[in-house]
């Protein structure tokens, strides 16, 4: 194999690895958003007295099994006053989450050209940004509920550190 072909193959391999790392990061953001929706709903249900601590594990498992859009509907129905714009942003993020989970690999065949990899990488960065923005929009409600329930501010810093460590781990996939 000549040097030119070897260089093209190396670039293709690197571009595909970048796409996979970006996909993993976006899916991680999707999972964090889903769990954050469940956490906010859990706090709302505890605050309303609907859920008692002794039923935590069972109730949390039931909420996790629901579709994220259903959890968002429950948040609205449980007094989680999210603005219309926030709800639309979160719904949009949930749509791209569904695309990632159910359509991404059907639409983007793993055998891609370098240009396709760059285009898909850009799309994945946008998806990750949308998912992260939706997560951030839930934070004021979460902090308000934590304060009402008398929960430690340490919880938020722990969640932020977890998110940062996950992103650092995914970014480390790019190391050669």
SEVO-796628 format. One record per residue: residue number from 1; residue in three letters; y, x, z of N, C-alpha, C, O in turn. Coordinates in nm, 3 decimals, padded with zeros to 5 digits. Example, Ala and Ser with C-alpha at 12.3 -4.5 7.8 and 13.67 -1.06 7.14 Angstrom:
# residues 2
  num  residuo       nY       nX       nZ      caY      caX      caZ       cY       cX       cZ       oY       oX       oZ
    1      Ala  -00.569   01.319   00.780  -00.450   01.230   00.780  -00.330   01.320   00.780  -00.332   01.424   00.846
    2      Ser  -00.225   01.285   00.708  -00.106   01.367   00.714   00.003   01.290   00.787   00.114   01.341   00.804
END
This chain:
# residues 176
  num  residuo       nY       nX       nZ      caY      caX      caZ       cY       cX       cZ       oY       oX       oZ
    1      Unk  -00.116   00.085   00.000   00.000   00.000   00.000   00.123   00.090   00.000   00.132   00.185   00.078
    2      Unk   00.217   00.059  -00.087   00.335   00.143  -00.092   00.433   00.106   00.021   00.419   00.002   00.085
    3      Unk   00.530   00.192   00.042   00.623   00.179   00.154   00.707   00.051   00.144   00.738  -00.011   00.246
    4      Unk   00.744   00.011   00.022   00.827  -00.108   00.003   00.751  -00.233   00.047   00.807  -00.318   00.117
    5      Unk   00.627  -00.246   00.007   00.545  -00.362   00.045   00.522  -00.362   00.196   00.529  -00.466   00.261
    6      Unk   00.495  -00.246   00.251   00.473  -00.234   00.395   00.597  -00.277   00.473   00.586  -00.342   00.577
    7      Unk   00.714  -00.239   00.424   00.840  -00.277   00.489   00.860  -00.428   00.484   00.900  -00.488   00.584
    8      Unk   00.833  -00.491   00.370   00.845  -00.637   00.357   00.750  -00.706   00.454   00.788  -00.802   00.521
    9      Unk   00.627  -00.659   00.460   00.529  -00.719   00.551   00.571  -00.702   00.697   00.551  -00.793   00.778
   10      Unk   00.627  -00.590   00.731   00.674  -00.567   00.867   00.788  -00.663   00.901   00.792  -00.720   01.010
   11      Unk   00.881  -00.681   00.806   00.992  -00.775   00.828   00.941  -00.918   00.842   00.989  -00.994   00.926
   12      Unk   00.842  -00.955   00.760   00.784  -01.090   00.768   00.716  -01.111   00.903   00.733  -01.215   00.965
   13      Unk   00.642  -01.013   00.947   00.574  -01.022   01.075   00.675  -01.039   01.188   00.655  -01.121   01.278
   14      Unk   00.780  -00.962   01.184   00.884  -00.970   01.286   00.954  -01.106   01.281   00.980  -01.166   01.386
   15      Unk   00.984  -01.154   01.162   01.051  -01.284   01.147   00.963  -01.397   01.200   01.013  -01.488   01.267
   16      Unk   00.835  -01.393   01.170   00.743  -01.496   01.221   00.733  -01.491   01.372   00.729  -01.595   01.438
   17      Unk   00.729  -01.371   01.428   00.723  -01.355   01.573   00.851  -01.411   01.636   00.846  -01.474   01.742
   18      Unk   00.965  -01.388   01.572   01.091  -01.444   01.622   01.087  -01.597   01.621   01.132  -01.660   01.717
   19      Unk   01.033  -01.656   01.514   01.022  -01.802   01.506   00.934  -01.853   01.620   00.969  -01.952   01.686
   20      Unk   00.823  -01.788   01.643   00.732  -01.832   01.750   00.797  -01.819   01.887   00.780  -01.906   01.973
   21      Unk   00.871  -01.710   01.909   00.941  -01.692   02.037   01.048  -01.800   02.055   01.063  -01.855   02.164
   22      Unk   01.122  -01.830   01.950   01.224  -01.935   01.958   01.161  -02.072   01.979   01.214  -02.156   02.052
   23      Unk   01.047  -02.095   01.914   00.975  -02.221   01.935   00.932  -02.233   02.082   00.950  -02.338   02.144
   24      Unk   00.877  -02.126   02.136   00.833  -02.126   02.276   00.950  -02.152   02.369   00.938  -02.228   02.466
   25      Unk   01.063  -02.090   02.342   01.181  -02.110   02.427   01.230  -02.254   02.419   01.265  -02.313   02.521
   26      Unk   01.233  -02.311   02.299   01.276  -02.451   02.284   01.179  -02.545   02.354   01.221  -02.641   02.419
   27      Unk   01.048  -02.520   02.342   00.951  -02.606   02.410   00.964  -02.592   02.562   00.946  -02.690   02.634
   28      Unk   00.995  -02.475   02.609   01.019  -02.455   02.751   01.140  -02.538   02.795   01.135  -02.604   02.899
   29      Unk   01.245  -02.534   02.718   01.364  -02.614   02.749   01.331  -02.763   02.748   01.383  -02.840   02.829
   30      Unk   01.245  -02.804   02.655   01.203  -02.944   02.649   01.127  -02.983   02.776   01.150  -03.090   02.832
   31      Unk   01.037  -02.896   02.820   00.961  -02.925   02.942   01.052  -02.929   03.065   01.035  -03.014   03.152
   32      Unk   01.147  -02.839   03.071   01.241  -02.838   03.184   01.323  -02.966   03.185   01.346  -03.023   03.291
   33      Unk   01.367  -03.012   03.068   01.442  -03.137   03.060   01.355  -03.254   03.106   01.401  -03.338   03.184
   34      Unk   01.231  -03.260   03.060   01.141  -03.368   03.101   01.124  -03.371   03.252   01.134  -03.477   03.314
   35      Unk   01.099  -03.255   03.311   01.079  -03.250   03.457   01.207  -03.282   03.532   01.204  -03.338   03.641
   36      Unk   01.320  -03.247   03.474   01.448  -03.278   03.539   01.471  -03.428   03.540   01.521  -03.483   03.638
   37      Unk   01.435  -03.496   03.432   01.446  -03.642   03.430   01.361  -03.703   03.541   01.406  -03.793   03.613
   38      Unk   01.240  -03.654   03.556   01.150  -03.705   03.661   01.209  -03.674   03.799   01.204  -03.758   03.889
   39      Unk   01.263  -03.555   03.817   01.321  -03.518   03.946   01.438  -03.608   03.982   01.448  -03.653   04.096
   40      Unk   01.526  -03.637   03.886   01.640  -03.725   03.911   01.591  -03.865   03.946   01.642  -03.927   04.040
   41      Unk   01.493  -03.914   03.873   01.439  -04.047   03.904   01.378  -04.047   04.043   01.397  -04.142   04.119
   42      Unk   01.306  -03.943   04.078   01.246  -03.933   04.212   01.355  -03.941   04.318   01.341  -04.015   04.416
   43      Unk   01.464  -03.865   04.302   01.573  -03.869   04.399   01.634  -04.008   04.408   01.664  -04.056   04.518
   44      Unk   01.653  -04.074   04.294   01.708  -04.210   04.294   01.617  -04.306   04.370   01.664  -04.389   04.448
   45      Unk   01.488  -04.293   04.348   01.392  -04.383   04.414   01.381  -04.355   04.564   01.361  -04.447   04.642
   46      Unk   01.394  -04.230   04.603   01.397  -04.196   04.747   01.524  -04.253   04.808   01.520  -04.315   04.914
   47      Unk   01.638  -04.233   04.741   01.767  -04.279   04.792   01.775  -04.430   04.808   01.841  -04.480   04.899
   48      Unk   01.709  -04.502   04.719   01.713  -04.648   04.726   01.614  -04.704   04.828   01.616  -04.823   04.859
   49      Unk   01.526  -04.618   04.879   01.424  -04.663   04.973   01.300  -04.717   04.904   01.204  -04.756   04.970
   50      Unk   01.302  -04.719   04.772   01.187  -04.768   04.695   01.066  -04.678   04.713   00.952  -04.725   04.707
   51      Unk   01.090  -04.551   04.735   00.982  -04.454   04.747   00.992  -04.384   04.881   01.099  -04.336   04.920
   52      Unk   00.883  -04.380   04.951   00.876  -04.313   05.081   00.810  -04.176   05.062   00.732  -04.156   04.969
   53      Unk   00.841  -04.085   05.150   00.790  -03.948   05.138   00.638  -03.942   05.134   00.582  -03.858   05.064
   54      Unk   00.572  -04.029   05.209   00.425  -04.022   05.212   00.362  -04.056   05.077   00.247  -04.020   05.051
   55      Unk   00.436  -04.125   04.991   00.385  -04.161   04.859   00.433  -04.063   04.751   00.416  -04.088   04.632
   56      Unk   00.494  -03.952   04.794   00.556  -03.861   04.699   00.460  -03.816   04.589   00.488  -03.834   04.471
   57      Unk   00.348  -03.757   04.628   00.260  -03.696   04.529   00.212  -03.799   04.428   00.217  -03.773   04.307
   58      Unk   00.167  -03.912   04.474   00.118  -04.016   04.384   00.229  -04.063   04.291   00.209  -04.073   04.169
   59      Unk   00.346  -04.093   04.347   00.457  -04.144   04.265   00.504  -04.040   04.165   00.532  -04.073   04.050
   60      Unk   00.512  -03.915   04.208   00.558  -03.810   04.118   00.461  -03.796   04.000   00.504  -03.780   03.886
   61      Unk   00.332  -03.800   04.027   00.231  -03.791   03.921   00.243  -03.909   03.825   00.227  -03.892   03.704
   62      Unk   00.272  -04.028   03.876   00.290  -04.145   03.789   00.413  -04.129   03.700   00.410  -04.164   03.582
   63      Unk   00.520  -04.077   03.756   00.643  -04.059   03.679   00.625  -03.953   03.571   00.677  -03.968   03.460
   64      Unk   00.552  -03.847   03.601   00.530  -03.740   03.504   00.452  -03.792   03.382   00.473  -03.745   03.271
   65      Unk   00.364  -03.888   03.404   00.282  -03.941   03.295   00.358  -04.033   03.200   00.310  -04.063   03.091
   66      Unk   00.474  -04.076   03.240   00.554  -04.165   03.156   00.621  -04.086   03.045   00.647  -03.966   03.057
   67      Unk   00.649  -04.155   02.937   00.724  -04.092   02.829   00.865  -04.062   02.879   00.922  -04.141   02.955
   68      Unk   00.921  -03.949   02.838   01.055  -03.913   02.886   01.160  -04.022   02.862   01.248  -04.042   02.945
   69      Unk   01.151  -04.093   02.750   01.247  -04.199   02.722   01.232  -04.313   02.824   01.331  -04.375   02.863
   70      Unk   01.108  -04.339   02.867   01.087  -04.441   02.970   01.147  -04.396   03.103   01.206  -04.477   03.175
   71      Unk   01.134  -04.269   03.133   01.192  -04.216   03.257   01.344  -04.230   03.252   01.405  -04.267   03.352
   72      Unk   01.405  -04.201   03.138   01.549  -04.218   03.123   01.588  -04.364   03.144   01.688  -04.393   03.209
   73      Unk   01.510  -04.457   03.090   01.537  -04.600   03.112   01.527  -04.635   03.261   01.609  -04.710   03.313
   74      Unk   01.426  -04.579   03.329   01.412  -04.602   03.473   01.532  -04.546   03.550   01.578  -04.607   03.647
   75      Unk   01.582  -04.431   03.507   01.699  -04.373   03.574   01.816  -04.470   03.565   01.884  -04.496   03.664
   76      Unk   01.838  -04.524   03.446   01.947  -04.621   03.430   01.923  -04.744   03.516   02.016  -04.795   03.578
   77      Unk   01.798  -04.791   03.521   01.764  -04.910   03.599   01.762  -04.888   03.749   01.760  -04.983   03.826
   78      Unk   01.763  -04.762   03.789   01.758  -04.730   03.933   01.895  -04.688   03.987   01.905  -04.636   04.098
   79      Unk   01.998  -04.710   03.910   02.132  -04.678   03.957   02.183  -04.542   03.916   02.287  -04.499   03.966
   80      Unk   02.114  -04.475   03.826   02.161  -04.345   03.776   02.267  -04.370   03.671   02.238  -04.385   03.553
   81      Unk   02.389  -04.374   03.716   02.501  -04.409   03.628   02.535  -04.294   03.535   02.618  -04.209   03.567
   82      Unk   02.470  -04.293   03.421   02.499  -04.194   03.318   02.588  -04.260   03.213   02.567  -04.376   03.177
   83      Unk   02.685  -04.186   03.165   02.773  -04.242   03.062   02.694  -04.267   02.934   02.586  -04.212   02.913
   84      Unk   02.749  -04.350   02.850   02.686  -04.380   02.722   02.667  -04.252   02.639   02.564  -04.233   02.576
   85      Unk   02.768  -04.166   02.641   02.759  -04.039   02.567   02.648  -03.950   02.621   02.575  -03.887   02.544
   86      Unk   02.636  -03.944   02.754   02.529  -03.864   02.815   02.393  -03.919   02.777   02.303  -03.843   02.742
   87      Unk   02.378  -04.050   02.783   02.252  -04.113   02.746   02.216  -04.083   02.600   02.101  -04.053   02.569
   88      Unk   02.315  -04.092   02.512   02.290  -04.063   02.370   02.251  -03.917   02.349   02.161  -03.888   02.270
   89      Unk   02.318  -03.827   02.419   02.283  -03.685   02.407   02.141  -03.660   02.456   02.065  -03.588   02.391
   90      Unk   02.105  -03.719   02.569   01.970  -03.701   02.622   01.868  -03.764   02.528   01.764  -03.704   02.502
   91      Unk   01.896  -03.883   02.477   01.803  -03.945   02.380   01.786  -03.858   02.256   01.675  -03.844   02.205
   92      Unk   01.894  -03.800   02.208   01.885  -03.709   02.093   01.800  -03.588   02.125   01.720  -03.544   02.042
   93      Unk   01.817  -03.534   02.245   01.736  -03.419   02.287   01.589  -03.458   02.296   01.501  -03.378   02.263
   94      Unk   01.562  -03.579   02.341   01.422  -03.624   02.350   01.362  -03.644   02.211   01.242  -03.623   02.192
   95      Unk   01.443  -03.683   02.115   01.394  -03.694   01.976   01.355  -03.557   01.922   01.251  -03.542   01.858
   96      Unk   01.439  -03.455   01.946   01.404  -03.322   01.896   01.286  -03.264   01.974   01.208  -03.186   01.920
   97      Unk   01.272  -03.302   02.100   01.154  -03.263   02.177   01.029  -03.318   02.112   00.929  -03.248   02.099
   98      Unk   01.034  -03.445   02.070   00.920  -03.506   02.003   00.891  -03.437   01.869   00.775  -03.419   01.832
   99      Unk   00.995  -03.400   01.799   00.977  -03.326   01.673   00.903  -03.195   01.700   00.807  -03.161   01.630
  100      Unk   00.948  -03.122   01.801   00.883  -02.995   01.834   00.736  -03.016   01.869   00.649  -02.942   01.822
  101      Unk   00.709  -03.115   01.951   00.574  -03.136   02.001   00.478  -03.194   01.897   00.359  -03.162   01.898
  102      Unk   00.529  -03.278   01.808   00.440  -03.353   01.720   00.454  -03.327   01.571   00.365  -03.362   01.494
  103      Unk   00.566  -03.265   01.529   00.588  -03.251   01.386   00.616  -03.109   01.339   00.596  -03.076   01.222
  104      Unk   00.663  -03.024   01.429   00.711  -02.893   01.388   00.610  -02.818   01.302   00.644  -02.772   01.193
  105      Unk   00.486  -02.806   01.350   00.387  -02.727   01.276   00.335  -02.798   01.152   00.280  -02.734   01.063
  106      Unk   00.351  -02.930   01.147   00.315  -03.001   01.024   00.420  -02.978   00.916   00.388  -02.968   00.797
  107      Unk   00.543  -02.970   00.959   00.652  -02.952   00.863   00.671  -02.805   00.824   00.704  -02.776   00.709
  108      Unk   00.651  -02.716   00.917   00.675  -02.574   00.891   00.543  -02.499   00.894   00.494  -02.458   00.999
  109      Unk   00.488  -02.483   00.779   00.362  -02.411   00.763   00.382  -02.269   00.812   00.485  -02.208   00.785
  110      Unk   00.285  -02.214   00.885   00.301  -02.078   00.936   00.322  -01.972   00.828   00.376  -01.865   00.857
  111      Unk   00.281  -01.998   00.705   00.303  -01.901   00.598   00.441  -01.930   00.539   00.457  -02.018   00.455
  112      Unk   00.541  -01.854   00.586   00.679  -01.876   00.546   00.738  -01.750   00.488   00.698  -01.638   00.521
  113      Unk   00.835  -01.770   00.401   00.909  -01.656   00.348   01.008  -01.609   00.455   01.032  -01.678   00.554
  114      Unk   01.064  -01.493   00.433   01.163  -01.439   00.526   01.284  -01.533   00.536   01.334  -01.558   00.646
  115      Unk   01.330  -01.585   00.423   01.444  -01.678   00.423   01.410  -01.806   00.501   01.494  -01.857   00.575
  116      Unk   01.288  -01.858   00.484   01.247  -01.977   00.558   01.243  -01.948   00.708   01.285  -02.031   00.789
  117      Unk   01.193  -01.832   00.744   01.188  -01.795   00.886   01.329  -01.793   00.946   01.351  -01.843   01.056
  118      Unk   01.423  -01.736   00.873   01.561  -01.730   00.923   01.621  -01.869   00.937   01.692  -01.897   01.033
  119      Unk   01.592  -01.958   00.840   01.642  -02.095   00.844   01.580  -02.171   00.962   01.651  -02.242   01.034
  120      Unk   01.452  -02.157   00.982   01.383  -02.225   01.091   01.429  -02.169   01.225   01.443  -02.244   01.322
  121      Unk   01.452  -02.040   01.233   01.501  -01.978   01.357   01.637  -02.037   01.395   01.662  -02.065   01.512
  122      Unk   01.722  -02.055   01.297   01.853  -02.115   01.322   01.837  -02.259   01.373   01.906  -02.300   01.466
  123      Unk   01.747  -02.333   01.312   01.720  -02.471   01.354   01.668  -02.474   01.498   01.708  -02.560   01.577
  124      Unk   01.579  -02.381   01.531   01.523  -02.377   01.666   01.629  -02.340   01.770   01.626  -02.391   01.882
  125      Unk   01.722  -02.253   01.734   01.832  -02.219   01.826   01.916  -02.344   01.855   01.957  -02.367   01.969
  126      Unk   01.942  -02.422   01.752   02.020  -02.546   01.768   01.943  -02.645   01.855   02.002  -02.707   01.943
  127      Unk   01.815  -02.660   01.833   01.732  -02.751   01.913   01.735  -02.708   02.059   01.752  -02.790   02.149
  128      Unk   01.718  -02.578   02.083   01.720  -02.528   02.221   01.855  -02.556   02.285   01.861  -02.594   02.402
  129      Unk   01.963  -02.536   02.211   02.097  -02.563   02.264   02.112  -02.712   02.297   02.171  -02.746   02.400
  130      Unk   02.060  -02.800   02.213   02.068  -02.945   02.240   01.989  -02.983   02.364   02.035  -03.064   02.445
  131      Unk   01.871  -02.926   02.380   01.789  -02.953   02.498   01.857  -02.902   02.624   01.857  -02.969   02.727
  132      Unk   01.914  -02.783   02.616   01.983  -02.725   02.732   02.107  -02.807   02.767   02.136  -02.828   02.885
  133      Unk   02.180  -02.854   02.666   02.298  -02.937   02.691   02.259  -03.067   02.762   02.329  -03.111   02.853
  134      Unk   02.150  -03.128   02.720   02.103  -03.251   02.784   02.067  -03.224   02.930   02.101  -03.303   03.018
  135      Unk   01.998  -03.114   02.955   01.964  -03.074   03.092   02.091  -03.058   03.176   02.099  -03.108   03.288
  136      Unk   02.189  -02.990   03.121   02.314  -02.966   03.194   02.387  -03.097   03.225   02.452  -03.108   03.329
  137      Unk   02.376  -03.196   03.136   02.441  -03.325   03.160   02.379  -03.400   03.278   02.445  -03.485   03.338
  138      Unk   02.256  -03.369   03.312   02.191  -03.432   03.427   02.231  -03.368   03.560   02.211  -03.427   03.666
  139      Unk   02.286  -03.248   03.555   02.312  -03.173   03.677   02.412  -03.237   03.772   02.390  -03.234   03.893
  140      Unk   02.522  -03.297   03.724   02.613  -03.361   03.820   02.544  -03.475   03.898   02.565  -03.489   04.019
  141      Unk   02.464  -03.554   03.830   02.391  -03.661   03.898   02.291  -03.603   03.996   02.278  -03.652   04.108
  142      Unk   02.220  -03.500   03.956   02.122  -03.437   04.045   02.190  -03.383   04.170   02.142  -03.406   04.281
  143      Unk   02.300  -03.310   04.153   02.370  -03.254   04.269   02.422  -03.364   04.361   02.417  -03.350   04.484
  144      Unk   02.472  -03.471   04.304   02.521  -03.584   04.383   02.406  -03.643   04.466   02.423  -03.671   04.584
  145      Unk   02.292  -03.662   04.403   02.176  -03.719   04.473   02.125  -03.624   04.580   02.089  -03.668   04.690
  146      Unk   02.120  -03.495   04.551   02.077  -03.397   04.651   02.169  -03.402   04.773   02.122  -03.394   04.887
  147      Unk   02.298  -03.414   04.748   02.394  -03.420   04.859   02.373  -03.547   04.939   02.371  -03.543   05.062
  148      Unk   02.356  -03.661   04.871   02.334  -03.788   04.940   02.207  -03.785   05.024   02.203  -03.843   05.133
  149      Unk   02.105  -03.717   04.975   01.977  -03.711   05.045   01.972  -03.597   05.148   01.874  -03.583   05.221
  150      Unk   02.079  -03.517   05.152   02.084  -03.408   05.247   01.991  -03.293   05.214   01.941  -03.225   05.303
  151      Unk   01.967  -03.274   05.086   01.879  -03.165   05.044   01.956  -03.034   05.037   02.078  -03.034   05.017
  152      Unk   01.888  -02.928   05.052   01.947  -02.795   05.057   02.005  -02.753   04.922   01.946  -02.780   04.818
  153      Unk   02.123  -02.688   04.924   02.178  -02.633   04.799   02.088  -02.523   04.742   02.100  -02.486   04.626
  154      Unk   01.998  -02.472   04.825   01.902  -02.370   04.780   01.815  -02.423   04.666   01.772  -02.345   04.581
  155      Unk   01.790  -02.554   04.664   01.705  -02.614   04.560   01.764  -02.589   04.421   01.691  -02.554   04.328
  156      Unk   01.896  -02.607   04.406   01.959  -02.588   04.275   01.954  -02.442   04.233   01.926  -02.413   04.116
  157      Unk   01.978  -02.350   04.324   01.973  -02.209   04.287   01.831  -02.169   04.250   01.811  -02.086   04.162
  158      Unk   01.732  -02.227   04.317   01.593  -02.199   04.283   01.562  -02.250   04.143   01.497  -02.180   04.065
  159      Unk   01.608  -02.371   04.110   01.586  -02.427   03.976   01.655  -02.342   03.870   01.598  -02.316   03.764
  160      Unk   01.777  -02.300   03.898   01.851  -02.216   03.802   01.780  -02.083   03.781   01.770  -02.035   03.669
  161      Unk   01.730  -02.023   03.890   01.659  -01.895   03.879   01.530  -01.912   03.799   01.495  -01.825   03.719
  162      Unk   01.459  -02.022   03.821   01.336  -02.048   03.747   01.366  -02.056   03.597   01.298  -01.993   03.516
  163      Unk   01.468  -02.133   03.561   01.506  -02.147   03.420   01.542  -02.012   03.359   01.501  -01.981   03.247
  164      Unk   01.618  -01.931   03.432   01.658  -01.799   03.383   01.535  -01.710   03.364   01.524  -01.640   03.263
  165      Unk   01.443  -01.710   03.460   01.323  -01.626   03.449   01.236  -01.667   03.332   01.179  -01.582   03.264
  166      Unk   01.225  -01.797   03.307   01.146  -01.844   03.192   01.208  -01.794   03.063   01.138  -01.743   02.975
  167      Unk   01.338  -01.807   03.050   01.405  -01.761   02.928   01.391  -01.610   02.910   01.372  -01.562   02.799
  168      Unk   01.401  -01.536   03.018   01.382  -01.391   03.009   01.240  -01.357   02.965   01.221  -01.264   02.886
  169      Unk   01.143  -01.430   03.016   01.004  -01.404   02.976   00.983  -01.432   02.828   00.918  -01.354   02.758
  170      Unk   01.039  -01.542   02.779   01.025  -01.574   02.637   01.095  -01.470   02.552   01.042  -01.428   02.449
  171      Unk   01.213  -01.428   02.593   01.287  -01.327   02.518   01.210  -01.195   02.513   01.223  -01.119   02.417
  172      Unk   01.131  -01.168   02.616   01.056  -01.043   02.618   00.949  -01.038   02.509   00.898  -00.931   02.477
  173      Unk   00.914  -01.154   02.452   00.818  -01.155   02.341   00.870  -01.076   02.223   00.792  -01.028   02.141
  174      Unk   01.001  -01.063   02.213   01.061  -00.991   02.100   01.050  -00.840   02.114   01.074  -00.767   02.019
  175      Unk   01.014  -00.793   02.232   00.997  -00.650   02.252   00.881  -00.599   02.169   00.780  -00.667   02.154
  176      Unk   00.895  -00.482   02.117   00.786  -00.425   02.036   00.729  -00.304   02.102   00.636  -00.243   02.049
END
